[in-house]
């Protein structure tokens, strides 16, 4: 599964794997793909340095990258405390009432949330980059579009390619104009922040709009047949995230979340603003239902919503309150039926890709040539 882009980056297969877990990122690269570590949860630079050191020690010299979250609109001189002060008291009370309804215990005295999304704030992402650029990363991706121009220049000065996610051809063109090297066309089916255009429509639109820039297809891809389809649509590779969540190397915080993922079907996700304030596909739970309830207060814009629910999500996860327990994941969750190693997933993808190509060749009368 080699393309011009995979050859440029020195990887065997044009499979780019986004993951918050260092062990998964390293395993993806060792398997012949390109592992990309999600940095949003690293609010302390030393924590990111520790995990990048670990990847360096376990990636066997293979290339890897980093994914950050830098909002398109910059807010100057605003501290986290000042942002939190913008949260209405009615929304705080709604969180308390919802947690009380399901009997969610309080955190122990002195215990703080382990899930702070201050990584959505630009100054935090910049501290992550200060750490990451000391490592031989080959790709910097931004989940919220084009990074600021100085960040793009800084990456290019170090020989690092820059990728940006796009949910429409219009967004993709803006990325191209901003000097981006790779566009990730993320379809409606994808987990996490995603737009409203399905991958089958979006991928060729973006390919045509940004030609000759390479495009990676994302959203709803979890088999070799789908990889072959993405390349047939003009993509130079695929960007996979959800598929790795049930891998044995994944360090999921809750066995109950893994079980829910394994049991879920493709119709058991929802695009909700409950997590961050922006539409993000995730498992549908009674928590997402509460925030989508028209009788509720509604969600707040990013980053207010994420700060509002941070402690609540930590409590839900710690005590495994199953009706409320969820995670970002795409519609491909319906294919995630068993825990497998990253290598086993790659074996399945490459085998399925070969079978799909052979099938198309037979239809085209080229079998055996």
C-alpha positions as CSV (number, residue, x, y, z in Angstrom):
1,X,0.0,0.0,0.0
2,X,2.6,2.5,-1.1
3,X,1.9,5.9,-2.6
4,X,4.0,8.9,-3.4
5,X,3.4,10.3,0.1
6,X,4.2,7.1,1.9
7,X,7.4,6.8,0.0
8,X,8.3,10.4,0.8
9,X,7.8,9.7,4.5
10,X,9.6,6.4,4.4
11,X,6.7,4.1,5.4
12,X,5.7,0.8,4.0
13,X,2.0,1.3,4.1
14,X,0.0,4.6,3.4
15,X,-1.8,4.1,6.7
16,X,-1.6,7.0,9.2
17,X,-2.8,6.1,12.7
18,X,-3.9,8.9,15.1
19,X,-4.0,7.8,18.7
20,X,-3.7,9.3,22.2
21,X,-1.7,6.2,23.3
22,X,2.1,6.2,22.9
23,X,2.3,2.4,22.8
24,X,-0.3,2.4,19.9
25,X,1.6,5.1,18.0
26,X,4.8,3.2,18.2
27,X,3.2,-0.1,17.2
28,X,1.6,1.5,14.2
29,X,5.0,2.8,13.0
30,X,6.7,-0.5,13.7
31,X,3.9,-2.3,11.7
32,X,4.9,-0.2,8.6
33,X,2.4,2.6,9.0
34,X,2.8,6.1,10.4
35,X,1.9,6.6,14.0
36,X,0.7,10.0,15.1
37,X,0.4,10.8,18.8
38,X,-2.4,13.1,19.9
39,X,-1.1,15.8,22.2
40,X,-4.3,17.4,23.5
41,X,-4.2,15.7,26.9
42,X,-0.7,16.8,27.7
43,X,-1.0,20.0,29.7
44,X,2.4,19.5,31.4
45,X,5.4,19.6,29.0
46,X,7.3,17.1,31.1
47,X,4.5,14.5,30.5
48,X,4.8,14.9,26.7
49,X,8.5,14.7,26.9
50,X,8.3,11.5,28.9
51,X,6.0,9.9,26.3
52,X,8.0,11.1,23.3
53,X,11.1,9.6,25.0
54,X,9.2,6.3,25.3
55,X,8.2,6.4,21.6
56,X,11.8,7.1,20.6
57,X,12.9,4.1,22.5
58,X,10.2,1.8,21.0
59,X,9.7,2.9,17.5
60,X,12.8,1.2,16.1
61,X,13.8,4.2,14.1
62,X,10.6,4.4,12.2
63,X,9.0,7.8,11.5
64,X,6.1,9.2,13.6
65,X,4.3,12.5,14.1
66,X,2.3,14.6,16.5
67,X,-1.2,15.9,16.4
68,X,-2.1,19.2,18.2
69,X,-5.2,21.2,18.6
70,X,-4.8,24.9,17.8
71,X,-8.0,26.9,17.4
72,X,-8.3,29.0,14.3
73,X,-9.2,32.1,16.3
74,X,-6.6,33.3,18.7
75,X,-7.7,34.9,22.0
76,X,-4.9,37.0,23.4
77,X,-4.0,37.3,27.1
78,X,-6.8,35.2,28.6
79,X,-6.0,32.8,31.4
80,X,-7.8,29.5,32.1
81,X,-9.3,31.1,35.3
82,X,-10.7,34.0,33.3
83,X,-12.2,31.6,30.8
84,X,-13.8,29.4,33.5
85,X,-15.4,32.6,35.0
86,X,-17.4,32.9,31.8
87,X,-19.3,29.7,32.5
88,X,-22.9,30.5,33.6
89,X,-24.0,29.3,37.0
90,X,-27.1,27.6,35.4
91,X,-24.8,25.3,33.4
92,X,-22.8,24.4,36.5
93,X,-26.0,23.5,38.3
94,X,-27.2,21.4,35.3
95,X,-24.0,19.3,35.6
96,X,-24.5,18.9,39.3
97,X,-28.1,17.8,38.9
98,X,-27.3,15.3,36.1
99,X,-24.5,13.7,38.1
100,X,-26.8,13.6,41.2
101,X,-29.5,11.9,39.1
102,X,-27.2,9.0,38.4
103,X,-25.6,8.9,41.8
104,X,-22.1,9.8,40.6
105,X,-19.8,10.0,43.6
106,X,-17.6,13.1,44.3
107,X,-13.9,13.0,43.8
108,X,-11.8,12.5,46.9
109,X,-10.8,15.6,48.8
110,X,-7.9,17.3,47.0
111,X,-8.3,15.1,43.9
112,X,-8.5,17.1,40.7
113,X,-9.8,16.3,37.2
114,X,-7.5,14.2,35.1
115,X,-9.3,15.4,32.0
116,X,-8.6,19.1,31.4
117,X,-8.9,20.3,27.8
118,X,-6.7,23.3,28.3
119,X,-4.9,21.7,25.3
120,X,-7.5,23.4,23.2
121,X,-6.0,26.8,24.2
122,X,-3.3,28.0,21.8
123,X,-0.6,28.8,24.4
124,X,-0.8,25.2,25.7
125,X,-0.4,23.8,22.1
126,X,2.6,26.1,21.7
127,X,4.3,24.6,24.7
128,X,3.7,21.2,23.3
129,X,5.4,22.2,20.1
130,X,8.4,23.6,22.1
131,X,8.9,20.0,23.4
132,X,8.0,18.2,20.2
133,X,10.4,20.1,17.9
134,X,13.3,18.7,20.0
135,X,12.4,15.2,18.6
136,X,12.7,13.9,15.1
137,X,9.0,14.1,14.3
138,X,8.2,13.9,10.6
139,X,4.7,15.3,10.6
140,X,2.7,17.9,12.6
141,X,-1.1,17.7,12.2
142,X,-3.7,20.2,13.5
143,X,-7.1,18.8,14.3
144,X,-8.8,22.3,14.0
145,X,-7.5,23.3,10.6
146,X,-4.4,25.3,9.6
147,X,-2.0,26.2,12.4
148,X,-0.8,29.8,12.6
149,X,1.6,30.8,9.8
150,X,4.6,31.0,12.2
151,X,3.9,27.4,13.3
152,X,3.9,26.2,9.7
153,X,7.1,28.1,9.0
154,X,8.7,26.7,12.2
155,X,7.8,23.1,11.2
156,X,9.0,23.6,7.6
157,X,12.3,25.0,8.9
158,X,12.8,21.7,10.6
159,X,11.8,19.6,7.6
160,X,8.5,18.6,9.2
161,X,5.4,18.3,7.0
162,X,2.2,19.9,8.2
163,X,-1.2,18.4,7.9
164,X,-4.6,19.9,8.6
165,X,-8.0,18.3,8.9
166,X,-10.8,19.6,6.6
167,X,-14.5,18.8,6.5
168,X,-15.2,20.5,3.2
169,X,-13.5,21.4,0.0
170,X,-13.7,25.1,1.0
171,X,-11.8,24.4,4.2
172,X,-9.3,22.4,2.3
173,X,-8.6,25.2,-0.2
174,X,-7.9,27.6,2.8
175,X,-5.4,25.0,4.1
176,X,-3.6,24.9,0.8
177,X,-3.5,28.7,0.7
178,X,-2.0,28.6,4.3
179,X,1.0,26.5,3.1
180,X,-0.2,23.1,4.4
181,X,1.5,20.1,2.9
182,X,-1.2,17.5,3.5
183,X,-4.9,17.7,3.8
184,X,-6.9,15.2,5.8
185,X,-10.4,15.0,4.3
186,X,-12.4,13.9,7.4
187,X,-15.9,12.7,6.6
188,X,-19.1,12.8,8.6
189,X,-18.5,9.2,9.8
190,X,-15.4,10.0,11.7
191,X,-14.9,10.1,15.4
192,X,-14.2,13.3,17.3
193,X,-14.7,16.7,15.7
194,X,-16.2,16.2,12.2
195,X,-18.3,17.9,9.7
196,X,-21.4,17.0,7.8
197,X,-20.2,15.6,4.4
198,X,-19.7,11.9,4.1
199,X,-16.3,10.5,3.1
200,X,-17.4,9.1,-0.3
201,X,-18.4,12.6,-1.4
202,X,-15.8,14.6,0.5
203,X,-12.6,12.7,-0.5
204,X,-12.8,13.3,-4.3
205,X,-14.0,16.9,-3.8
206,X,-11.0,17.7,-1.6
207,X,-8.6,15.8,-4.0
208,X,-9.8,17.9,-6.9
209,X,-9.8,21.2,-4.9
210,X,-6.2,21.0,-3.6
211,X,-4.5,19.2,-6.4
212,X,-1.5,18.5,-6.4
213,X,-1.4,18.4,-2.6
214,X,-1.7,14.9,-1.2
215,X,-4.9,14.1,0.6
216,X,-5.5,11.5,3.3
217,X,-9.1,10.1,3.6
218,X,-10.6,9.8,7.1
219,X,-13.9,8.7,8.5
220,X,-15.5,5.3,8.4
221,X,-12.4,3.5,7.2
222,X,-11.6,0.2,9.0
223,X,-11.0,-2.5,6.4
224,X,-8.6,-3.1,3.5
225,X,-11.5,-2.7,1.1
226,X,-12.2,0.8,2.4
227,X,-8.5,1.6,2.1
228,X,-8.6,0.5,-1.5
229,X,-11.7,2.6,-2.1
230,X,-10.0,5.7,-0.6
231,X,-7.0,5.4,-2.9
232,X,-9.4,4.8,-5.8
233,X,-11.0,8.2,-4.9
234,X,-7.7,9.9,-5.3
235,X,-6.4,9.9,-1.7
236,X,-2.7,9.1,-1.1
237,X,-3.4,7.3,2.1
238,X,-5.9,6.9,5.0
239,X,-6.0,8.5,8.4
240,X,-7.4,6.1,11.0
241,X,-8.2,6.9,14.6
242,X,-11.2,5.0,16.1
243,X,-9.9,1.6,14.9
244,X,-7.0,1.6,17.4
245,X,-9.2,2.1,20.5
246,X,-9.8,-1.6,21.0
247,X,-6.3,-2.7,20.3
248,X,-4.5,-4.6,23.1
249,X,-1.8,-1.8,23.2
250,X,-4.4,0.9,23.9
251,X,-4.3,2.2,27.5
252,X,-8.0,2.8,27.9
253,X,-8.8,4.1,31.4
254,X,-11.9,2.0,31.8
255,X,-12.6,-1.7,31.0
256,X,-16.3,-0.6,30.8
257,X,-15.5,1.8,27.9
258,X,-13.7,-1.0,26.0
259,X,-16.7,-3.3,26.5
260,X,-19.1,-0.7,25.3
261,X,-17.0,-0.1,22.2
262,X,-16.9,-3.8,21.4
263,X,-20.7,-4.1,21.8
264,X,-21.6,-1.0,19.9
265,X,-23.0,-1.0,16.3
266,X,-22.4,1.6,13.6
267,X,-25.6,3.3,14.6
268,X,-24.6,3.8,18.3
269,X,-22.7,7.0,17.9
270,X,-24.0,10.6,17.7
271,X,-22.5,14.0,16.8
272,X,-22.9,16.0,19.9
273,X,-21.4,19.2,21.4
274,X,-21.5,17.7,24.9
275,X,-17.7,17.0,25.0
276,X,-16.1,20.2,23.8
277,X,-18.7,22.6,22.5
278,X,-18.0,21.7,18.9
279,X,-19.8,18.8,17.1
280,X,-17.9,15.6,17.9
281,X,-18.9,12.1,17.1
282,X,-18.9,9.8,20.1
283,X,-20.8,6.9,21.7
284,X,-24.3,7.9,22.4
285,X,-25.0,7.8,26.1
286,X,-27.4,9.3,28.6
287,X,-24.8,12.0,29.1
288,X,-24.9,13.1,25.4
289,X,-28.7,12.8,25.5
290,X,-28.9,15.1,28.5
291,X,-26.9,17.8,26.7
292,X,-28.9,17.4,23.5
293,X,-32.2,17.6,25.4
294,X,-34.1,20.7,24.3
295,X,-35.3,21.2,27.8
296,X,-31.7,21.5,29.0
297,X,-29.6,24.7,29.0
298,X,-27.7,23.6,25.8
299,X,-24.0,23.4,25.4
300,X,-21.5,26.2,25.6
301,X,-19.0,27.2,22.9
302,X,-15.4,25.8,22.9
303,X,-13.5,25.9,25.2
304,X,-16.2,26.7,27.9
305,X,-18.0,23.4,27.5
306,X,-14.9,21.3,27.9
307,X,-13.9,23.2,31.0
308,X,-17.4,22.9,32.4
309,X,-17.6,19.1,32.1
310,X,-14.0,18.2,32.9
311,X,-14.5,17.3,36.5
312,X,-17.8,15.5,35.7
313,X,-16.2,13.3,33.0
314,X,-13.4,12.4,35.4
315,X,-15.9,11.3,38.0
316,X,-17.9,9.4,35.4
317,X,-14.8,7.6,34.2
318,X,-13.3,6.9,37.6
319,X,-16.5,5.3,39.0
320,X,-17.5,3.8,35.6
321,X,-21.0,5.0,35.7
322,X,-22.0,3.1,32.6
323,X,-25.2,5.0,31.5
324,X,-23.0,8.2,31.2
325,X,-19.8,6.6,30.2
326,X,-18.6,7.2,26.6
327,X,-15.7,8.2,24.4
328,X,-15.2,9.8,21.0
329,X,-15.5,7.2,18.3
330,X,-16.6,7.0,14.6
331,X,-19.2,4.9,13.0
332,X,-16.6,2.3,12.2
333,X,-17.1,1.1,15.8
334,X,-19.5,-1.5,14.3
335,X,-16.5,-3.4,13.0
336,X,-14.6,-3.2,16.2
337,X,-15.8,-6.5,17.6
338,X,-12.7,-7.9,19.3
339,X,-9.5,-6.8,21.0
340,X,-6.6,-7.3,18.6
341,X,-3.0,-6.2,18.5
342,X,-2.0,-3.3,16.2
343,X,-0.1,-5.8,14.1
344,X,-3.2,-8.0,13.7
345,X,-5.1,-5.0,12.5
346,X,-2.4,-4.2,10.0
347,X,-2.4,-7.8,8.8
348,X,-6.2,-7.6,8.2
349,X,-5.9,-4.2,6.5
350,X,-3.2,-5.3,4.1
351,X,-4.8,-8.7,3.3
352,X,-8.2,-7.0,2.7
353,X,-6.5,-4.4,0.5
354,X,-4.9,-7.0,-1.7
355,X,-8.2,-8.9,-2.0
356,X,-10.0,-5.7,-3.0
357,X,-7.4,-4.9,-5.7
358,X,-7.5,-8.4,-7.0
359,X,-11.3,-8.2,-7.2
360,X,-11.2,-5.0,-9.2
361,X,-8.6,-6.3,-11.5
362,X,-10.8,-9.4,-12.2
363,X,-13.7,-7.1,-13.0
364,X,-11.4,-5.1,-15.3
365,X,-10.2,-8.2,-17.0
366,X,-6.6,-7.8,-15.7
367,X,-6.4,-10.8,-13.5
368,X,-3.0,-12.4,-13.6
369,X,-1.3,-9.6,-15.5
